[in-house]
């Protein structure tokens, strides 16, 4: 028995009927709306666990980092903390002097001496200290045996846990007037030297102390970046005939470049903070002419001389300049093709 069929039109034949299953992806799960299509309420419900976990840290930052910014108002006052036991009441009742504290700073030669010492120490540490963790990380990473690598990293990292009092005491025993170096020179007929009280070498002394104490901390950051480099890149470079130095130049250093750029931006932004405790402990040994930096200048005028408004004005200038340095260094990182602290 023959059956007659009516053929469908070409459009109907080419276009299948849409079913709910047709909107599912290859895995059978329904398509999710794009991220930008999610409403704020939906995203809050989705991420509420993460938000609750980070909320205590956010509150700590707000209370201890951002709320004290309001206290910078004392830079425009002749602040007297002894008006009241309540700091807020003292601020409200201290006389307002406008820009008088800033005018005094501009005319103060001691302030500009502190700025000069701070910048000199920053550039010395940038040239002599910043590359050392990178070089040590490359050296440790080239060690084949894991046990030797772990021991070397632990030995270099151990001084990071020492206090600055202990670090300076060790250097005093080594390079002081009665230290091992001076005694060795005297035993061989030479005059002893006291590097710890020499203003001309004070910047290099501080850099050496920082290298011994904190180089191991910087190594960890660069070793973590090196751990993310695939061994396939090294094997491919070796098959192409690249030696150890060429592999380091074309594989290892490009992998470290984003981390180097980020740390360099942060270091430039921290240029005016060169180690308060370390320098304060040695300031009297070399004198304020060589040992006064911005942090010790603020401490000396604010805590020792009780001139809180003047010290707050100096600290406010330092903070504003540091923000400008971060923004400028981050802009340079963007021009070099790196992300820096934040994206464009």
KELOVEX-93112 format. One record per residue: residue number from 1; residue in one letter; y, z, x of N, C-alpha, C in turn. Coordinates in steps of 0.1 Angstrom, whole numbers. Layout:
BEGIN
PT  kefi  setor    nyy    nzz    nxx   cayy   cazz   caxx    cyy    czz    cxx
PT   NUM      A      Y      Z      X      Y      Z      X      Y      Z      X
...
***
This chain:
BEGIN
PT  kefi  setor    nyy    nzz    nxx   cayy   cazz   caxx    cyy    czz    cxx
PT     1      X    -12      0      9      0      0      0     12      0      9
PT     2      X     21     -9      6     33    -11     15     44     -2      9
PT     3      X     51      3     19     63     11     15     75      4     21
PT     4      X     85      4     13     98     -2     17    107      9     21
PT     5      X    113      7     32    123     17     38    136     10     39
PT     6      X    146     19     37    160     14     38    166     18     52
PT     7      X    169      9     60    174     13     74    187     20     73
PT     8      X    189     30     82    202     36     83    212     28     90
PT     9      X    225     31     88    235     24     95    234     28    110
PT    10      X    241     19    119    241     22    133    247     35    137
PT    11      X    258     39    129    265     51    132    256     63    129
PT    12      X    250     62    117    241     73    113    229     75    122
PT    13      X    224     64    127    212     65    136    216     70    150
PT    14      X    228     67    154    232     72    168    237     86    168
PT    15      X    241     91    156    246    105    156    236    114    149
PT    16      X    230    122    157    220    132    150    227    143    143
PT    17      X    220    148    133    226    159    126    227    171    135
PT    18      X    239    178    133    242    190    141    235    202    134
PT    19      X    228    210    142    221    222    137    226    234    145
PT    20      X    224    246    141    228    257    149    221    257    163
PT    21      X    209    252    164    202    251    176    208    242    186
PT    22      X    215    231    180    222    222    189    233    227    197
PT    23      X    239    238    192    251    244    199    246    254    209
PT    24      X    234    256    211    229    265    221    228    258    234
PT    25      X    228    265    245    227    258    258    213    256    261
PT    26      X    210    252    274    196    248    278    187    260    278
PT    27      X    192    272    279    184    284    279    181    289    265
PT    28      X    187    283    255    184    287    241    194    298    236
PT    29      X    203    303    245    213    313    240    225    306    235
PT    30      X    232    311    225    244    305    220    255    305    230
PT    31      X    264    295    229    275    294    239    284    306    237
PT    32      X    290    311    248    299    322    247    313    316    247
PT    33      X    322    322    241    336    317    241    342    319    255
PT    34      X    351    310    258    357    311    271    364    325    273
PT    35      X    366    328    286    372    341    289    386    343    283
PT    36      X    393    332    284    407    333    279    408    334    264
PT    37      X    396    331    257    396    332    243    393    346    238
PT    38      X    389    355    246    386    368    242    399    376    239
PT    39      X    399    383    228    410    391    225    411    404    233
PT    40      X    422    410    233    424    422    241    415    433    236
PT    41      X    414    434    223    405    445    218    390    443    222
PT    42      X    386    430    221    372    427    225    370    430    240
PT    43      X    379    426    248    378    429    263    378    444    266
PT    44      X    386    451    258    387    466    260    373    472    256
PT    45      X    367    468    246    354    473    242    344    469    251
PT    46      X    344    457    257    334    453    267    335    460    280
PT    47      X    347    463    284    349    470    297    353    484    296
PT    48      X    351    491    285    356    504    283    349    514    293
PT    49      X    337    512    297    330    520    307    337    520    320
PT    50      X    341    507    325    347    506    338    361    512    337
PT    51      X    368    510    326    382    516    324    381    531    325
PT    52      X    372    537    319    370    552    319    367    557    333
PT    53      X    359    549    341    356    553    354    368    552    364
PT    54      X    376    542    362    388    541    371    400    549    366
PT    55      X    400    554    354    411    562    349    415    574    357
PT    56      X    405    582    362    409    593    371    416    589    383
PT    57      X    411    578    390    418    573    402    432    568    399
PT    58      X    434    562    388    447    557    384    457    568    382
PT    59      X    452    579    375    460    591    373    464    597    386
PT    60      X    455    598    395    458    604    408    469    596    416
PT    61      X    468    583    415    478    574    422    491    576    415
PT    62      X    491    577    402    504    578    395    511    592    398
PT    63      X    503    602    398    508    616    400    513    618    415
PT    64      X    505    613    424    507    616    438    514    605    446
PT    65      X    515    593    441    521    582    448    534    577    441
PT    66      X    533    575    428    544    569    421    554    579    415
PT    67      X    549    590    410    558    600    404    567    606    415
PT    68      X    563    609    427    572    614    437    584    604    441
PT    69      X    582    591    437    593    582    440    606    586    433
PT    70      X    605    593    422    617    597    415    625    607    424
PT    71      X    618    614    433    625    623    442    634    617    452
PT    72      X    634    604    453    643    597    462    658    598    458
PT    73      X    660    604    446    674    605    442    681    615    451
PT    74      X    674    624    458    680    633    467    687    626    479
PT    75      X    683    613    481    690    606    492    705    603    488
PT    76      X    708    605    476    722    602    471    729    616    468
PT    77      X    723    627    472    728    640    469    729    648    482
PT    78      X    737    659    481    737    669    491    727    680    486
PT    79      X    714    677    488    704    684    481    702    698    487
PT    80      X    701    708    479    699    722    483    687    727    475
PT    81      X    675    729    482    663    733    475    664    748    471
PT    82      X    674    755    476    674    770    474    682    773    461
PT    83      X    687    763    454    694    766    442    685    773    431
PT    84      X    673    768    431    663    773    421    649    772    427
PT    85      X    640    780    422    626    779    425    620    767    419
PT    86      X    626    761    409    621    749    403    628    737    410
PT    87      X    620    728    416    625    716    423    634    707    414
PT    88      X    630    705    402    637    697    392    651    702    390
PT    89      X    651    716    388    664    722    386    673    721    398
PT    90      X    667    722    410    675    720    422    681    706    423
PT    91      X    673    696    419    678    682    420    690    680    410
PT    92      X    688    686    398    698    684    387    711    691    391
PT    93      X    711    702    398    723    709    401    728    707    415
PT    94      X    722    698    423    727    695    436    739    684    435
PT    95      X    749    686    443    761    677    441    757    662    445
PT    96      X    763    653    438    760    638    441    771    634    451
PT    97      X    766    627    462    775    622    472    775    607    474
PT    98      X    768    600    465    768    586    466    761    580    479
PT    99      X    767    571    486    762    565    498    766    572    511
PT   100      X    771    584    510    775    592    521    764    594    532
PT   101      X    752    597    527    741    599    536    738    586    544
PT   102      X    738    575    537    736    562    543    746    558    553
PT   103      X    759    562    550    770    559    560    768    567    573
PT   104      X    763    579    571    760    588    583    749    582    591
PT   105      X    739    576    585    728    570    592    732    558    600
PT   106      X    740    550    594    745    538    602    753    542    614
PT   107      X    760    553    613    768    558    625    761    567    634
PT   108      X    749    570    631    741    579    640    733    572    650
PT   109      X    737    574    663    730    567    674    715    572    676
PT   110      X    713    584    671    699    589    672    690    582    663
PT   111      X    695    578    651    687    570    642    683    556    648
PT   112      X    693    550    654    690    536    660    681    538    672
PT   113      X    682    549    679    672    551    690    658    553    685
PT   114      X    657    560    673    644    561    667    638    548    663
PT   115      X    647    539    657    643    526    653    638    518    665
PT   116      X    646    518    676    642    511    688    628    515    693
PT   117      X    626    528    694    613    533    699    602    530    689
PT   118      X    605    530    676    594    526    667    590    511    668
PT   119      X    600    503    670    597    488    671    590    485    684
PT   120      X    594    492    695    588    490    708    573    494    707
PT   121      X    571    506    702    557    511    701    549    502    692
PT   122      X    554    496    681    547    487    672    543    475    679
PT   123      X    552    468    687    548    456    694    538    459    705
PT   124      X    539    470    712    529    473    722    516    475    716
PT   125      X    515    482    705    502    484    698    497    471    692
PT   126      X    506    463    687    501    450    681    495    441    692
PT   127      X    501    441    704    495    432    714    483    438    721
PT   128      X    483    451    724    473    457    732    462    464    723
PT   129      X    465    468    711    455    475    703    448    466    693
PT   130      X    456    458    686    450    451    674    439    442    678
PT   131      X    439    434    690    428    426    693    415    433    698
PT   132      X    416    445    702    405    452    708    393    454    698
PT   133      X    396    459    686    384    460    676    378    446    674
PT   134      X    385    435    674    379    422    672    370    419    683
PT   135      X    375    421    696    367    418    707    354    426    708
PT   136      X    356    439    705    344    448    705    334    444    694
PT   137      X    339    440    682    330    436    672    322    423    676
PT   138      X    329    414    682    322    402    687    312    406    698
PT   139      X    315    415    706    306    419    717    294    426    711
PT   140      X    296    435    702    284    442    695    276    433    687
PT   141      X    282    423    680    275    414    672    266    405    681
PT   142      X    270    402    693    262    394    702    250    401    708
PT   143      X    249    414    706    237    421    712    225    418    703
PT   144      X    214    415    709    203    411    701    195    423    695
PT   145      X    193    433    703    185    444    699    193    453    689
PT   146      X    188    455    677    195    463    667    197    478    671
PT   147      X    187    483    679    189    497    683    201    499    693
PT   148      X    202    490    702    213    490    711    226    488    704
PT   149      X    226    479    694    239    477    686    243    489    678
PT   150      X    233    496    673    236    508    665    241    519    674
PT   151      X    235    521    685    240    532    694    254    529    699
PT   152      X    257    516    703    270    513    707    281    515    696
PT   153      X    277    511    684    287    513    673    289    528    670
PT   154      X    279    536    671    280    550    669    289    557    679
PT   155      X    287    553    692    295    559    703    309    555    702
PT   156      X    312    543    698    326    539    697    333    544    684
PT   157      X    325    547    674    331    552    662    333    567    662
PT   158      X    326    575    671    326    589    671    340    595    673
PT   159      X    349    590    682    362    596    684    371    595    672
PT   160      X    368    587    662    376    586    650    376    600    642
PT   161      X    366    608    644    365    621    637    372    632    645
PT   162      X    377    629    657    384    639    665    398    640    659
PT   163      X    403    652    659    417    654    656    426    650    667
PT   164      X    439    647    664    449    643    674    451    654    684
PT   165      X    449    667    680    451    678    690    440    677    701
PT   166      X    428    674    696    417    673    706    418    660    715
PT   167      X    423    649    709    425    637    717    435    639    728
PT   168      X    446    645    724    457    648    734    453    658    744
PT   169      X    445    668    740    440    677    750    431    670    760
PT   170      X    422    661    756    414    654    765    422    645    775
PT   171      X    432    639    770    441    630    778    449    639    788
PT   172      X    452    651    783    460    660    792    451    664    804
PT   173      X    438    667    801    429    671    812    426    659    821
PT   174      X    428    647    816    425    635    825    437    631    832
PT   175      X    449    630    825    460    623    831    473    632    832
PT   176      X    471    645    830    482    655    831    485    658    846
PT   177      X    495    666    848    499    669    862    489    677    869
PT   178      X    480    684    862    469    691    869    456    685    864
PT   179      X    456    673    860    444    666    855    435    661    866
PT   180      X    424    655    862    414    650    871    420    639    880
PT   181      X    428    630    874    434    619    882    443    624    893
PT   182      X    452    634    890    461    639    899    453    647    910
PT   183      X    443    654    907    435    662    917    428    652    926
PT   184      X    423    641    920    416    631    929    426    625    939
PT   185      X    438    622    934    448    616    943    452    626    954
PT   186      X    454    639    951    458    649    961    447    651    971
PT   187      X    434    650    967    423    652    976    422    641    986
PT   188      X    428    629    983    428    618    992    441    615    999
PT   189      X    450    625    998    462    625   1006    474    618    999
PT   190      X    473    616    985    484    610    978    491    620    969
PT   191      X    503    617    964    510    626    955    503    625    941
PT   192      X    503    636    934    497    636    921    507    630    911
PT   193      X    503    625    900    511    619    890    508    626    876
PT   194      X    518    626    868    517    632    855    521    621    844
PT   195      X    511    614    840    514    603    830    518    609    816
PT   196      X    514    621    813    516    627    800    531    630    798
PT   197      X    539    632    808    553    635    807    562    624    812
PT   198      X    557    612    814    565    601    819    570    593    807
PT   199      X    583    593    805    589    585    794    587    570    795
PT   200      X    586    565    807    585    550    809    572    545    805
PT   201      X    561    553    805    548    548    801    543    555    788
PT   202      X    552    561    781    548    568    769    542    558    758
PT   203      X    548    547    757    543    537    747    528    533    750
PT   204      X    526    531    763    512    527    767    502    538    766
PT   205      X    507    550    769    499    562    767    495    564    752
PT   206      X    504    562    743    501    563    729    491    552    725
PT   207      X    493    540    730    484    529    727    470    532    732
PT   208      X    468    537    744    455    541    749    448    552    741
PT   209      X    456    561    737    450    572    728    445    566    715
PT   210      X    453    557    709    450    551    696    437    542    698
PT   211      X    436    535    709    424    527    711    412    535    712
PT   212      X    413    546    720    401    555    721    397    561    708
PT   213      X    406    565    700    403    572    688    400    563    676
PT   214      X    407    552    674    405    544    662    400    530    664
PT   215      X    396    526    676    391    512    677    377    511    670
PT   216      X    369    522    671    356    522    664    357    520    649
PT   217      X    368    525    643    370    523    628    373    509    625
PT   218      X    381    502    634    383    488    631    371    479    633
PT   219      X    362    483    642    350    475    644    342    474    631
PT   220      X    341    485    623    333    484    611    338    473    602
PT   221      X    351    471    600    356    461    591    352    447    596
PT   222      X    353    445    609    350    431    614    335    429    614
PT   223      X    327    439    617    313    437    616    308    434    602
PT   224      X    314    440    592    311    437    578    314    423    575
PT   225      X    325    418    581    328    404    578    318    394    585
PT   226      X    314    398    597    304    390    605    291    390    598
PT   227      X    287    401    591    274    402    584    273    392    573
PT   228      X    284    388    568    284    378    557    283    364    561
PT   229      X    283    361    574    282    347    579    267    344    579
PT   230      X    264    332    573    250    328    573    245    323    586
PT   231      X    233    327    589    227    323    602    224    308    602
PT   232      X    224    301    591    223    287    591    234    280    598
PT   233      X    246    285    597    257    279    604    255    280    619
PT   234      X    250    291    624    248    292    639    237    282    643
PT   235      X    226    282    635    215    273    638    219    258    638
PT   236      X    228    255    628    232    241    628    241    238    639
PT   237      X    250    247    643    258    245    655    250    244    668
PT   238      X    239    252    669    231    251    681    223    238    681
PT   239      X    219    233    670    212    220    670    221    209    674
PT   240      X    234    210    671    244    200    675    248    201    689
PT   241      X    242    211    697    245    212    711    256    222    714
PT   242      X    261    230    704    271    240    707    266    252    714
PT   243      X    272    256    725    268    268    732    273    280    726
PT   244      X    271    292    733    275    304    727    290    305    724
PT   245      X    298    301    734    313    301    732    318    292    721
PT   246      X    312    280    720    316    271    710    312    276    696
PT   247      X    300    282    695    296    288    682    306    299    678
PT   248      X    310    307    688    319    318    685    333    312    680
PT   249      X    337    302    687    350    296    684    350    289    670
PT   250      X    340    282    667    339    273    655    332    280    643
PT   251      X    325    290    645    317    297    634    322    311    632
PT   252      X    322    319    643    325    333    641    339    336    638
PT   253      X    348    330    646    363    333    644    368    328    631
PT   254      X    364    316    626    368    312    612    363    321    602
PT   255      X    352    328    604    347    337    594    356    350    594
PT   256      X    361    354    606    369    365    607    384    363    603
PT   257      X    388    350    602    402    347    600    408    354    588
PT   258      X    401    353    576    407    360    564    409    375    566
PT   259      X    399    382    572    401    396    575    412    399    585
PT   260      X    413    391    595    423    393    605    437    391    599
PT   261      X    438    381    590    451    379    583    455    390    574
PT   262      X    445    396    567    448    407    558    452    419    566
PT   263      X    444    423    576    448    434    584    461    433    592
PT   264      X    464    420    596    476    418    603    488    420    593
PT   265      X    487    416    581    497    418    571    499    433    568
PT   266      X    488    440    567    489    454    565    495    461    577
PT   267      X    492    457    589    497    463    601    512    460    602
PT   268      X    517    448    599    531    445    599    538    454    589
PT   269      X    533    455    577    539    464    567    540    478    571
PT   270      X    530    482    580    530    496    585    537    497    598
PT   271      X    546    488    601    552    487    615    560    499    618
PT   272      X    567    505    607    576    516    609    569    529    608
PT   273      X    556    529    607    548    541    607    538    541    618
PT   274      X    541    547    629    533    545    641    526    557    646
PT   275      X    523    567    637    516    578    640    524    591    642
PT   276      X    526    598    630    535    609    630    529    621    638
PT   277      X    517    625    635    511    636    642    509    634    656
PT   278      X    505    622    660    502    620    674    515    621    682
PT   279      X    526    615    677    539    615    685    545    629    684
PT   280      X    544    636    673    551    649    671    545    659    681
PT   281      X    532    658    684    526    667    694    530    665    708
PT   282      X    536    653    711    539    649    725    554    646    726
PT   283      X    562    648    715    576    645    716    584    653    726
PT   284      X    581    666    726    588    675    735    585    673    750
PT   285      X    573    667    752    569    665    766    577    654    773
PT   286      X    581    644    765    588    632    771    603    632    766
PT   287      X    606    641    757    620    641    752    622    632    740
PT   288      X    632    634    732    635    626    721    640    612    724
PT   289      X    645    610    736    649    596    740    638    586    740
PT   290      X    625    590    744    614    581    744    604    585    733
PT   291      X    604    597    728    594    602    718    599    603    704
PT   292      X    611    599    701    616    600    687    614    587    680
PT   293      X    606    587    669    604    575    660    609    579    647
PT   294      X    608    570    637    614    572    624    608    584    617
PT   295      X    595    585    618    588    596    611    592    610    617
PT   296      X    593    611    630    597    624    636    612    626    633
PT   297      X    620    615    633    634    617    630    636    622    616
PT   298      X    628    617    606    629    623    592    625    637    592
PT   299      X    614    640    599    609    654    599    619    663    605
PT   300      X    624    659    617    633    668    624    646    671    616
PT   301      X    651    661    609    664    664    602    661    670    588
PT   302      X    650    667    582    647    673    569    641    687    570
PT   303      X    631    689    578    624    702    579    631    711    588
PT   304      X    634    707    600    640    716    610    655    719    608
PT   305      X    662    708    605    677    710    603    681    712    588
PT   306      X    671    712    579    673    714    565    683    705    559
PT   307      X    685    693    564    694    683    559    685    673    551
PT   308      X    681    677    539    671    670    531    677    657    526
PT   309      X    689    656    521    695    644    516    695    633    527
PT   310      X    699    637    539    701    628    550    687    623    554
PT   311      X    677    632    555    663    627    558    657    618    548
PT   312      X    660    621    535    655    613    524    661    599    525
PT   313      X    674    598    528    680    585    530    674    577    541
PT   314      X    671    583    552    664    576    563    650    572    559
PT   315      X    643    581    551    629    577    546    630    565    536
PT   316      X    640    565    528    642    555    518    644    541    525
PT   317      X    653    541    535    655    529    543    642    524    549
PT   318      X    635    533    554    622    529    560    612    523    550
PT   319      X    612    529    538    603    523    527    607    510    523
PT   320      X    620    508    521    625    495    516    622    484    527
PT   321      X    625    487    539    622    477    550    607    474    551
PT   322      X    599    484    549    584    482    550    580    473    539
PT   323      X    585    474    527    581    465    516    585    451    519
PT   324      X    597    449    525    602    436    529    593    430    540
PT   325      X    588    438    549    579    433    560    566    429    554
PT   326      X    561    436    544    548    433    537    549    419    530
PT   327      X    560    418    523    562    405    516    564    393    525
PT   328      X    571    395    536    573    384    546    560    381    553
PT   329      X    553    391    557    540    388    564    530    382    554
PT   330      X    530    386    542    521    380    532    525    365    529
PT   331      X    538    362    529    542    348    528    538    340    539
PT   332      X    538    345    551    534    338    563    519    335    562
PT   333      X    511    345    557    497    343    555    494    332    545
PT   334      X    502    331    534    500    320    525    503    307    531
PT   335      X    513    306    540    516    294    546    505    289    556
PT   336      X    498    299    561    486    296    570    474    293    562
PT   337      X    474    294    549    463    291    541    454    303    538
PT   338      X    458    315    541    451    327    538    456    334    526
PT   339      X    447    342    520    451    349    508    461    361    510
PT   340      X    459    368    522    468    379    524    464    391    516
PT   341      X    474    399    512    472    411    504    470    407    489
PT   342      X    476    396    484    475    392    471    476    377    471
PT   343      X    471    370    460    472    356    459    486    351    455
PT   344      X    488    338    456    501    333    452    503    334    437
***
